[in-house]
Amino acid sequence: MWFMKTNSPVVKHLVLLGGGHSHLAVLKHLGMKPVPGLAVTLISRDINTPYSGSLPGYISGVYDYDDIHIDLRPLAQFANARIIQEEITSIDFDRKEIALTARPSISFDLLSLNIGSNPDACKIPGADRFALGIKPIQKFINHWQTLLKKAVHNIQQDKEYKIIIVGGGPASVELAFAAQFRIQKELQLKSADTSLLKIKIISADTNLLSLHNRQVRQFAKSELEERGVEVILDTAVSAFEETIVVCENGNKYSADSMVFATGASIPSWPGECGLALSEDGFIEVNAYLQSTSHDCVFAAGDAATLKGEPRPKSGVYAVRQGLPLAKNLIRFATGKSLTRYKPQQHALALISMGNKTAIASRNNFFFKGRSVWSIKNNIDTAFIRKYSALPEMTTELNIADGLVDQETERQLKLHAMRCAGCGAKIASDVLQEVLQQLPQSKRKDILNQSTAAEDASLIKLDDGRVLVQSIDQIKSFVNDPWLFARIATNHCLSDIYAMGCEPHSALAIVGLPFATKKYGRSQLKELMLSCSEVLQEHKCDLVGGHSAEAEEFHFGLCINGFIDEEDLLTKNGMNAGDILILTKPLGTGTLLAADMRFRASHQWMQEALGNMEQSNREAAACFQKFGATACTDITGFGIAGHLLEMLSTNNTEIELNLSDIPVLSGALDTLEQKIYSSLHKDNSLVAHSVFNQEAFAQDPKYALLFDPQTAGGLLASVPESVAETCLTRLKESGYSQAKAIGRVSKLEALQPAIILQ
């Protein structure tokens, strides 16, 4: 069972480069058996990674997109691994640093490469411009739907559609079977009707499926030809032109689409970085899956060749290498002797024929039919499920017997998993109760008191200006200092912008987990460089700060700004008739809670984190331009709590259109699963101020009212006469989901209320 991370200091850093099949097993193993003191980072171009074995089923229409993909984000969360979606530019093995395209270099103590391969036909002139490789698989998948639509459209117009597949291995054979089956299915054609759909396989080999036994070769070729697929052997391709495949023997074949699925190759950078390569051009590894030139580097899958025991570039070998790789990475990190990996001599190959039949091939064994496809389907779906259906997260909460009654203990355990970001704020009622007991300042230059609900303190200066000062600090909700600092910095700046002010300078507050000096220095560097970059974008200077050791990452800023008093935006200036505009969608609280539980997809989190990175600067300027009467940023107390703050000192109430509230993708799904932020229950205590809550309590969006937001948008009231123009300008400024969500009306009840509509 998975438990929350311990407080062990980080002493070594393992970087997994690539999200291939072998690294899936490494991540799962690290989640099941964590290594205290070992930090893990996954760097991958694709986070939604396709399983190669299921690709023919996707092409033929048996599986949909989600059926053949493994989302690396929940798996990385399970392994307590940092995840970075980036391309690398180089690796410096002397300094043990990986250079990335858009952020500082990442240092490592040991490195594992599972980067896959590409067809070597990409070296043929014109391949990159006119043809499509079967790998990278994700790129092929993105183009497959276009190919399918074009083929269907042509044939519906009684025009031929010609597909040429270059290569004679299993990938080419499966693609020919699957593409033909799917196109015929879309057109509702009989399988024998191939009059307008022309598919050719061209291979330089003298045999189709040359690495398989004679029975398999003969059957596959005859079955393809029986279905109308032309097989051209012993013919090397020399070039691709716009609609032509040019062969070395002088023959030319016209095509509407050209796909190559030839022998594998890897990019040039591993060799350029100094890694030893095998004779076939792949990363050479020994019997421990360890680089023969760099003992801190391991490699597996298609990108690696085992010295003295080369094997075909097939997904089955990458899958089998996963667990031995995981164990040797851990043994190397902990100073133990490595264990040998012995690859099987012959692997079972299952070749799909598109129509829910398949060929089984191993050494001299051959079998075919629907039962073989059933076996393949079970293997493929089980593989996807293995790395997608993760164990439930549990949290230890130890309370000595007798300290509290059973009901109190039960309630504490229900909320033992504490959220981060603004979900880690102190409950509003507790905060207000304590603040009201504090002595009030007697200084005349302080324009608001500690009990006021404003987003920042206001100090009148001798020159007539107002010093606007805000402080905020949040606990990290992502295992990535660079991304966390970007979001946290935007979050801290937001209070200043909510008051119509421009930031001037900032002091930082950093809490850094215990680690070796080397690793701690690297983490602090990333954190502060990221913060500085965002501050510079906002013309705000970092002028100092304070740091301390902490159990988890904390980051905050004290922001200073200057403004003329008459230009201030406050929370309490709403007028009856004003329109309420929200600039960003809601849902970060429930999504971050789901992310902690491995229940949030990469697609959901990518959108949510992108929204959190978006600054409120332009929105604030827009609201000022259109004469906003009140403004606040939506953060930890949820939109309901912040609306009540805006209502606290004037005789108005809110008519809130629940259906108009913008929502982040996935947020309603996670709320439906009862996945709430740990602050959600306390936030919902203000529900008594929702006038007609009973009528809307079952509405999917009702729970969003109490969802704590991290780096949320601005909520402002603007005169009705300019609301539409203001909303248009906000969308033009990049706030694509900005919406008018309600209206301010004259108070009719005894106390301020939110009336849902």
C-alpha positions in Angstrom: 0.0 0.0 0.0 1.2 3.5 -0.9 1.9 5.9 2.0 2.7 9.6 2.0 6.3 10.5 1.6 8.6 10.4 4.6 10.8 13.2 5.9 14.0 11.4 4.8 16.6 13.9 3.5 17.4 13.7 -0.3 20.9 12.4 -0.8 20.8 11.1 -4.4 18.9 12.0 -7.6 17.7 9.5 -10.2 16.6 10.9 -13.5 14.5 8.8 -15.9 14.7 10.1 -19.4 11.8 9.0 -21.6 8.5 7.5 -20.8 8.9 4.1 -22.5 7.6 0.7 -21.4 10.7 -0.1 -19.2 10.3 3.1 -17.2 6.7 2.3 -16.5 7.9 -0.7 -14.5 10.5 1.4 -12.8 8.0 4.0 -11.6 5.5 1.3 -10.4 8.3 -0.4 -8.5 9.4 2.8 -6.9 5.8 3.5 -5.8 5.4 0.1 -4.3 8.9 0.1 -2.7 10.0 3.7 -2.1 13.7 4.3 -1.5 14.1 6.9 1.3 16.6 9.6 0.4 16.3 9.0 -3.4 14.7 11.8 -5.4 13.3 10.7 -8.8 12.6 12.9 -11.8 10.9 11.8 -15.0 11.6 13.9 -18.1 9.5 13.0 -21.1 8.3 14.7 -24.3 5.0 12.8 -24.1 3.1 12.4 -20.8 0.2 10.5 -22.3 2.3 7.6 -23.6 0.9 5.1 -26.1 1.3 1.3 -25.7 2.8 0.1 -29.0 1.1 -3.3 -28.7 -2.3 -1.8 -28.8 -1.7 0.5 -31.8 -3.1 -1.9 -34.5 -6.3 -2.2 -32.4 -6.6 1.6 -32.3 -6.0 1.9 -36.1 -8.6 -0.7 -36.8 -11.1 0.9 -34.5 -11.3 -1.8 -31.8 -9.8 0.6 -29.2 -10.3 4.3 -28.7 -7.6 6.8 -27.8 -7.7 6.4 -24.0 -7.7 2.6 -24.3 -4.1 2.5 -25.7 -2.6 5.3 -23.6 -1.0 5.3 -20.1 -1.1 8.6 -18.3 2.4 9.1 -16.8 1.2 11.7 -14.4 -0.7 9.5 -11.9 2.1 6.9 -12.2 4.7 9.5 -11.4 2.7 10.8 -8.5 2.4 7.2 -7.2 6.2 7.0 -7.4 6.6 10.4 -5.7 8.5 11.4 -8.8 8.8 14.9 -10.3 7.5 15.0 -13.8 8.9 17.4 -16.5 7.4 17.6 -20.0 10.4 18.9 -21.9 12.8 18.2 -24.7 16.5 17.9 -23.7 19.2 19.7 -25.6 22.3 18.0 -24.3 23.8 16.0 -21.4 27.1 16.9 -19.8 28.3 13.6 -18.2 31.3 15.3 -16.5 29.1 17.7 -14.7 26.2 15.2 -14.6 23.7 17.8 -15.9 20.9 17.6 -18.4 20.2 20.8 -20.4 16.5 21.5 -21.1 14.9 23.8 -23.6 12.9 26.1 -21.3 14.3 25.8 -17.7 17.5 25.5 -15.8 19.7 22.3 -16.2 18.8 19.3 -14.1 21.6 17.6 -12.2 21.6 13.8 -11.6 23.6 11.1 -9.7 22.3 8.3 -11.9 20.5 8.4 -15.2 18.3 5.9 -17.0 17.4 6.2 -20.7 14.2 4.7 -22.2 13.8 7.0 -25.2 12.5 4.5 -27.8 13.5 4.6 -31.5 12.4 5.9 -34.8 12.3 4.2 -38.2 15.6 4.5 -40.0 13.8 5.4 -43.2 13.7 8.9 -41.8 17.3 9.1 -43.2 15.8 8.7 -46.7 15.6 12.0 -48.7 12.2 13.5 -48.4 11.0 11.3 -45.6 10.6 14.1 -43.1 8.7 16.3 -45.6 6.4 13.8 -47.5 6.1 10.6 -45.4 4.9 9.7 -42.0 6.8 7.4 -39.7 5.1 4.8 -37.6 7.3 6.1 -34.7 7.2 8.2 -32.7 3.8 6.6 -32.1 2.1 9.7 -30.7 3.0 11.7 -33.8 1.6 8.9 -36.0 -1.6 8.8 -34.0 -2.0 12.5 -34.4 -1.9 12.2 -38.2 -3.8 8.9 -38.5 -7.2 10.5 -38.2 -6.3 13.0 -41.0 -5.3 10.1 -43.2 -8.5 8.2 -42.4 -10.7 11.2 -43.2 -8.9 11.8 -46.5 -9.2 8.2 -47.6 -12.9 8.0 -46.7 -13.6 11.3 -48.5 -11.8 10.3 -51.7 -13.5 6.9 -51.9 -16.9 8.5 -51.2 -16.2 10.7 -54.2 -15.4 7.6 -56.3 -11.7 8.4 -56.3 -8.9 6.0 -55.6 -6.9 6.4 -52.4 -3.4 4.9 -52.4 -1.4 4.1 -49.3 2.2 2.9 -49.5 3.8 1.4 -46.5 7.6 1.1 -46.6 9.1 -1.7 -44.6 8.5 -5.5 -44.3 8.3 -6.1 -40.6 5.4 -6.7 -38.2 4.6 -3.0 -37.9 4.1 -2.7 -41.7 2.0 -5.9 -41.8 -0.2 -4.9 -38.9 -0.7 -1.3 -40.3 -1.7 -2.7 -43.7 -4.3 -5.0 -42.2 -5.6 -2.5 -39.7 -5.8 0.5 -42.0 -7.6 -1.5 -44.7 -10.1 -2.9 -42.1 -10.8 0.5 -40.6 -11.3 2.4 -43.9 -13.6 -0.3 -45.2 -15.5 -0.3 -41.9 -16.0 3.5 -42.1 -17.3 3.2 -45.6 -19.4 0.1 -44.8 -17.7 -1.8 -47.5 -17.4 -5.5 -47.7 -13.9 -6.8 -46.9 -13.5 -8.1 -50.5 -14.1 -4.6 -52.0 -10.7 -3.1 -52.6 -11.4 -1.4 -55.9 -10.7 2.1 -54.8 -8.5 1.5 -51.7 -5.1 0.6 -52.9 -2.5 -0.4 -50.3 1.1 -1.4 -51.1 3.9 -2.7 -48.9 7.4 -2.1 -50.3 10.3 -3.8 -48.5 14.0 -4.1 -49.3 14.0 -7.6 -47.8 13.5 -10.7 -49.9 10.9 -12.0 -47.4 8.1 -10.4 -45.6 8.5 -10.8 -41.8 12.0 -12.0 -42.4 12.7 -12.6 -38.7 9.8 -15.1 -38.4 9.5 -18.7 -39.5 8.5 -19.8 -43.0 4.9 -20.6 -42.1 4.3 -17.2 -40.7 5.9 -15.5 -43.7 3.9 -17.4 -46.2 0.6 -17.1 -44.4 0.9 -13.3 -43.8 1.9 -12.6 -47.4 -0.9 -14.8 -48.9 -3.5 -13.3 -46.5 -2.5 -9.7 -47.4 -2.7 -10.5 -51.1 -6.0 -12.2 -50.7 -7.3 -9.0 -49.1 -6.0 -7.0 -52.0 -2.8 -5.6 -50.5 0.1 -5.6 -53.0 3.4 -6.8 -51.5 6.6 -5.7 -53.3 9.8 -7.3 -52.0 13.5 -7.0 -52.7 13.0 -3.3 -53.5 14.8 -0.6 -51.6 13.3 2.9 -51.5 15.7 5.7 -52.4 13.5 8.8 -51.9 10.1 10.2 -51.1 8.6 13.0 -53.3 5.4 14.8 -52.7 3.2 12.0 -54.0 5.8 9.5 -55.2 7.9 6.8 -53.7 11.1 6.4 -55.7 12.9 3.0 -55.6 16.6 2.2 -56.2 15.7 0.0 -59.2 14.1 3.0 -61.0 10.5 2.2 -60.3 8.2 4.9 -59.0 4.9 4.5 -57.3 2.3 7.2 -56.8 0.6 7.5 -53.4 -1.8 9.7 -51.5 -0.2 8.8 -48.2 3.2 7.3 -47.5 4.1 5.7 -44.2 7.5 4.1 -43.3 7.9 1.4 -40.7 11.4 0.2 -41.4 14.3 -0.8 -39.1 14.9 1.3 -36.0 17.4 4.0 -35.2 18.0 6.6 -32.5 18.8 10.3 -32.5 22.4 11.3 -32.8 22.7 13.0 -29.4 23.5 9.9 -27.2 26.7 9.4 -29.3 27.4 13.1 -29.4 27.2 13.3 -25.7 29.9 10.6 -25.4 27.8 7.4 -24.7 29.3 4.2 -26.2 27.2 2.9 -29.1 26.9 -0.6 -30.4 27.7 -1.6 -34.0 24.1 -1.1 -34.9 24.1 2.5 -33.6 22.2 2.0 -30.3 23.3 2.7 -26.7 25.5 -0.2 -25.8 24.7 -1.7 -22.4 26.2 -4.7 -20.4 24.4 -7.5 -18.8 23.2 -5.2 -16.0 21.6 -2.8 -18.5 24.4 -0.4 -17.7 26.2 1.8 -20.2 29.5 0.3 -21.2 31.1 3.7 -21.1 29.4 5.4 -18.1 28.6 3.4 -15.0 26.0 5.9 -13.7 24.0 5.6 -16.9 21.5 2.8 -17.6 19.4 2.2 -20.8 16.6 -0.1 -21.9 14.1 -0.7 -24.6 14.6 0.0 -28.3 17.3 2.6 -27.7 19.6 0.0 -26.1 21.5 -3.0 -27.4 22.8 -5.6 -25.0 26.5 -6.2 -25.7 27.0 -9.7 -27.1 23.3 -10.6 -27.0 21.4 -8.2 -29.4 17.7 -8.7 -29.8 15.1 -7.4 -32.2 13.7 -3.9 -31.5 10.4 -5.1 -30.1 8.2 -3.9 -27.3 8.2 -7.3 -25.6 11.9 -6.9 -24.7 11.4 -3.4 -23.3 8.6 -4.7 -21.1 10.7 -7.6 -19.9 13.6 -5.3 -19.1 11.5 -3.0 -16.8 11.8 -4.8 -13.5 15.4 -5.8 -13.8 16.2 -2.2 -14.7 14.3 -0.9 -11.6 16.1 -3.3 -9.3 19.6 -2.5 -10.7 18.9 1.3 -10.5 18.1 0.9 -6.8 21.0 -1.4 -6.2 23.4 1.0 -7.9 22.0 4.0 -6.0 22.4 2.1 -2.7 25.9 0.8 -3.4 25.0 -2.9 -3.9 26.2 -5.3 -6.5 24.1 -5.4 -9.7 22.2 -8.5 -10.9 22.5 -9.8 -14.5 19.7 -9.5 -16.9 19.3 -12.6 -19.2 17.0 -11.9 -22.2 14.9 -14.7 -23.5 16.2 -16.2 -26.8 12.8 -16.2 -28.5 9.8 -14.1 -27.7 6.2 -14.7 -28.5 5.0 -12.4 -31.3 1.3 -11.7 -31.7 0.6 -10.0 -35.1 -2.9 -8.4 -35.4 -4.7 -8.8 -38.7 -7.2 -6.0 -38.2 -10.5 -8.0 -38.0 -10.1 -9.4 -34.5 -7.9 -12.2 -35.7 -4.1 -12.5 -35.2 -1.0 -14.6 -35.9 1.0 -16.2 -33.1 4.7 -16.7 -33.8 7.6 -18.0 -31.7 10.6 -19.7 -33.1 9.1 -22.4 -35.3 5.6 -22.2 -33.7 2.7 -20.8 -35.8 -1.0 -20.4 -35.0 -3.7 -18.0 -36.2 -7.3 -17.1 -35.6 -9.7 -15.3 -33.3 -8.4 -17.1 -30.2 -5.0 -15.6 -30.8 -6.5 -12.2 -31.0 -8.3 -12.8 -27.8 -5.0 -13.7 -26.1 -3.4 -10.6 -27.5 -6.3 -8.4 -26.4 -6.1 -9.8 -22.9 -2.3 -9.2 -22.7 -2.6 -5.7 -24.1 -5.5 -4.5 -21.9 -3.9 -6.1 -18.8 -0.7 -4.1 -19.5 -2.6 -0.8 -19.7 -4.5 -1.7 -16.6 -1.4 -2.6 -14.7 0.0 0.9 -14.9 -3.3 2.8 -14.9 -5.2 1.2 -12.0 -3.0 2.3 -9.1 -3.4 1.3 -5.4 -5.4 3.6 -3.2 -3.4 6.2 -1.3 -3.6 5.9 2.5 -2.4 8.2 5.2 -1.1 7.4 8.7 -2.6 9.3 11.6 -1.4 8.2 15.0 -3.3 9.4 18.1 -2.6 7.8 21.4 -5.6 5.9 22.9 -7.8 8.0 25.1 -6.7 11.4 23.9 -10.0 12.1 22.0 -13.3 10.4 21.7 -14.0 8.0 18.8 -16.1 10.5 16.8 -13.4 13.2 17.0 -10.7 10.6 16.0 -12.9 9.5 13.1 -13.3 13.0 11.8 -9.6 13.7 12.1 -8.8 10.6 10.1 -11.3 11.5 7.4 -9.3 14.7 6.8 -5.8 13.3 7.5 -4.7 13.8 3.9 -4.0 17.5 4.0 -4.0 19.5 0.8 -1.3 22.1 -0.3 -1.5 25.4 -2.1 -4.5 27.4 -0.9 -6.1 24.2 0.3 -3.7 24.4 3.2 -5.1 27.7 4.5 -6.4 28.1 8.0 -10.2 27.9 8.1 -11.9 31.3 7.6 -14.0 31.1 10.8 -10.9 30.3 12.9 -8.9 33.1 11.3 -11.6 35.7 11.8 -12.2 34.7 15.4 -8.5 35.2 16.3 -8.1 38.4 14.3 -11.0 40.0 16.1 -9.3 39.4 19.4 -6.2 41.3 18.3 -5.6 44.9 19.4 -6.3 47.5 16.7 -3.6 49.8 15.4 -3.9 53.4 16.5 -1.6 54.7 13.8 -3.4 57.3 11.6 -1.4 56.4 8.5 -2.8 52.8 8.4 -5.9 53.0 6.2 -7.3 49.5 7.0 -7.1 47.4 10.1 -6.0 43.8 10.7 -9.6 42.6 10.8 -10.5 44.1 7.5 -11.1 41.7 4.6 -8.9 43.5 2.1 -6.3 41.7 0.1 -3.4 43.9 1.3 -2.5 46.5 4.0 -2.7 50.1 3.1 -0.3 52.7 4.5 -0.6 56.4 3.8 2.8 58.0 2.9 3.8 61.5 3.5 3.8 62.3 -0.3 0.1 61.3 -0.5 0.6 58.0 -2.1 -0.5 54.7 -0.5 2.0 51.8 0.2 0.1 48.6 -0.6 1.7 45.7 1.1 0.7 42.0 0.9 2.2 38.8 2.2 1.3 35.3 1.1 2.9 31.9 1.5 1.8 28.5 0.2 2.9 24.9 0.6 4.0 23.1 -2.6 1.4 21.1 -4.4 3.6 19.9 -7.2 6.9 18.0 -7.0 8.6 20.6 -9.2 10.3 23.7 -7.6 10.5 25.5 -10.9 6.8 25.2 -11.7 5.7 25.7 -8.1 7.7 28.9 -7.9 6.1 30.3 -11.1 2.6 29.6 -9.8 3.4 30.8 -6.2 4.9 34.0 -7.5 1.8 34.8 -9.6 -0.4 33.9 -6.7 1.4 36.3 -4.3 1.3 39.1 -6.9 -2.4 38.6 -7.3 -3.4 40.4 -4.1 -1.6 43.6 -5.3 -3.3 43.5 -8.7 -6.7 42.9 -7.0 -6.3 46.3 -5.5 -5.5 48.0 -8.8 -1.8 48.4 -7.9 1.4 47.6 -9.8 4.1 45.7 -7.8 7.3 47.5 -7.0 9.5 45.1 -4.9 9.3 41.8 -3.1 10.9 39.9 -0.3 10.9 36.1 -0.5 10.1 33.5 2.2 11.5 30.0 1.4 11.1 26.8 3.2 13.4 24.1 1.8 13.3 20.4 2.7 16.3 18.8 4.3 18.7 17.5 1.7 22.4 17.3 0.9 24.0 20.6 0.2 24.4 19.7 -3.5 20.8 18.8 -4.0 19.5 21.6 -1.7 21.5 24.1 -3.7 20.0 22.8 -6.9 16.5 23.0 -5.6 16.9 26.5 -4.2 18.5 27.7 -7.5 15.5 26.4 -9.5 13.0 27.9 -7.1 14.6 31.4 -7.0 15.5 31.6 -10.7 11.8 30.8 -11.5 10.6 33.4 -9.0 13.0 36.0 -10.4 11.9 35.3 -13.9 8.2 35.9 -13.1 8.9 39.0 -11.0 11.0 40.5 -13.9 8.1 39.8 -16.3 6.0 42.0 -13.9 8.7 44.7 -13.5 9.0 43.8 -9.8 12.4 43.7 -8.1 13.4 40.9 -5.6 15.2 42.8 -2.9 15.7 40.2 -0.2 14.1 37.5 1.8 14.4 34.8 4.4 15.0 31.0 4.2 14.6 28.1 6.6 14.6 24.4 6.6 11.1 22.8 6.4 9.5 19.4 6.1 8.1 20.4 2.7 8.6 23.1 0.1 7.0 26.4 1.2 7.3 29.6 -0.8 5.9 33.1 -0.3 6.5 36.7 -1.1 5.9 40.0 0.7 5.0 42.4 -2.2 5.1 46.2 -2.1 3.3 48.5 -4.4 2.5 52.2 -4.6 -0.8 53.8 -5.7 -2.7 57.0 -5.4 -5.6 56.5 -2.9 -8.3 57.5 -5.4 -7.1 54.7 -7.8 -7.5 51.9 -5.2 -9.8 49.0 -5.9 -11.3 47.5 -2.8 -13.7 44.6 -2.1 -16.5 46.7 -0.7 -17.6 49.2 -3.5 -20.3 47.2 -5.3 -23.4 49.0 -6.4 -26.8 47.6 -7.2 -27.0 46.8 -10.9 -23.3 46.0 -11.3 -22.4 42.8 -13.2 -20.0 40.3 -11.7 -17.2 39.1 -13.9 -14.9 36.1 -13.1 -11.7 35.9 -15.2 -10.6 32.3 -14.6 -12.4 28.9 -14.2 -12.8 27.3 -10.8 -11.8 23.8 -9.7 -8.1 23.8 -8.7 -8.9 22.6 -5.1 -10.6 19.4 -6.1 -8.2 18.8 -9.0 -5.1 19.1 -6.7 -6.8 16.8 -4.2 -7.4 14.3 -7.0 -3.8 14.7 -8.1 -2.6 13.7 -4.6 -4.7 10.5 -4.9 -3.5 9.6 -8.5 -6.9 10.3 -9.8 -6.3 13.4 -12.0 -5.3 13.0 -15.6 -2.4 14.9 -17.2 -4.8 16.6 -19.5 -6.8 18.0 -16.5 -3.7 19.0 -14.6 -2.0 20.6 -17.6 -5.0 22.9 -18.1 -5.3 23.6 -14.3 -1.6 24.4 -13.9 -1.6 26.5 -17.0 -4.4 28.6 -15.6 -2.5 28.9 -12.3 0.5 30.2 -14.2 -1.6 32.9 -15.9 -1.0 36.3 -14.3 -3.9 38.6 -13.2 -2.1 41.7 -14.3 -3.9 42.3 -17.5 -7.3 41.5 -16.0 -6.7 44.1 -13.2 -5.8 46.7 -15.8 -8.9 45.9 -17.8 -11.1 46.2 -14.7 -9.6 49.6 -13.9 -10.1 50.8 -17.4 -13.8 49.9 -17.3 -14.4 51.4 -13.9 -14.7 48.3 -11.7 -16.4 49.2 -8.4 -15.0 46.3 -6.4 -12.5 43.6 -7.0 -10.8 40.6 -5.2 -8.9 37.5 -6.2 -10.5 34.1 -5.7 -8.2 32.0 -3.5 -8.4 29.7 -0.5 -11.9 30.5 0.9 -13.6 29.7 -2.4 -15.9 31.9 -4.5 -18.7 31.9 -1.9 -16.4 33.0 0.9 -14.9 35.8 -1.1 -18.3 37.0 -2.3 -19.4 37.3 1.3 -16.3 39.4 2.0 -17.4 41.7 -0.8 -20.9 42.0 0.7 -19.8 42.5 4.2 -20.0 46.3 4.4 -22.7 47.5 1.9 -26.4 47.0 1.5 -26.3 44.6 -1.5 -26.8 41.0 -2.3 -25.7 38.8 -5.1 -27.7 37.0 -7.8 -25.3 34.3 -8.9 -25.9 32.3 -12.1 -24.5 28.9 -11.1 -24.6 27.6 -14.7 -22.5 30.4 -16.0 -19.5 29.8 -13.6 -16.6 28.6 -15.8 -15.1 25.3 -14.7 -11.7 23.6 -15.3 -11.8 20.3 -17.2 -12.2 17.3 -14.8 -13.3 19.4 -11.8 -16.9 18.3 -12.0 -15.8 14.7 -12.5 -13.6 14.7 -9.3 -16.3 16.5 -7.3 -18.8 13.9 -8.4 -16.4 11.3 -7.0 -16.5 13.2 -3.6 -12.9 14.3 -4.0 -12.6 17.5 -2.0 -9.8 19.7 -0.8 -9.2 19.4 2.9 -10.4 23.1 3.3 -13.6 22.4 1.4 -15.6 21.4 4.6 -14.6 24.5 6.4 -15.4 26.7 3.4 -18.9 25.2 3.2 -19.7 26.6 6.6 -20.8 29.8 4.8 -23.5 27.8 3.0 -26.1 29.4 5.4 -25.6 32.6 3.5 -26.7 31.0 0.3 -30.3 32.0 0.3 -31.8 29.1 -1.7 -29.1 26.4 -1.3 -31.7 23.5 -1.0 -32.9 24.1 -4.5 -29.4 23.8 -6.0 -27.6 21.4 -3.6 -27.7 18.6 -6.2 -26.4 20.8 -9.0 -23.0 19.5 -10.1 -21.6 23.1 -9.8 -22.9 23.8 -6.3 -19.8 22.2 -4.6 -17.6 24.5 -6.6 -18.8 27.5 -4.5 -16.6 26.1 -1.6 -13.7 24.8 -3.6 -10.4 26.6 -2.5 -8.5 28.1 -5.4 -4.8 28.5 -5.8 -3.7 31.3 -8.1 -7.3 31.9 -9.0 -8.7 34.6 -11.2 -10.1 38.0 -10.3 -13.7 38.6 -9.4 -14.9 42.2 -10.0 -18.1 44.1 -10.2 -18.5 46.5 -13.2 -21.3 48.9 -14.3 -23.8 47.1 -16.5 -23.3 49.6 -19.3 -19.7 48.5 -19.9 -19.9 44.8 -18.8 -20.1 43.4 -22.3 -17.3 45.5 -23.6 -15.1 44.7 -20.6 -15.7 41.0 -21.0 -14.7 41.1 -24.7 -11.5 43.0 -23.8 -10.7 40.4 -21.1 -11.0 37.6 -23.7 -8.8 39.5 -26.1 -6.2 39.8 -23.3 -6.0 36.0 -22.9 -8.7 35.2 -20.4 -10.6 33.0 -22.7 -12.9 31.6 -20.1 -13.9 34.9 -18.5 -17.6 35.0 -17.8 -20.3 37.3 -16.4 -21.6 35.1 -13.6 -24.1 37.3 -11.7 -25.6 40.6 -10.8 -25.4 42.9 -7.7 -28.9 43.8 -6.3 -30.2 45.9 -3.5 -30.3 44.0 -0.1 -33.8 42.6 0.6 -33.0 40.3 3.4 -31.8 41.0 7.0 -28.2 40.1 6.1 -26.1 39.8 2.9 -26.9 36.7 0.9 -26.0 34.9 -2.3 -29.1 34.0 -4.3 -28.5 31.2 -6.8 -30.2 31.2 -10.2 
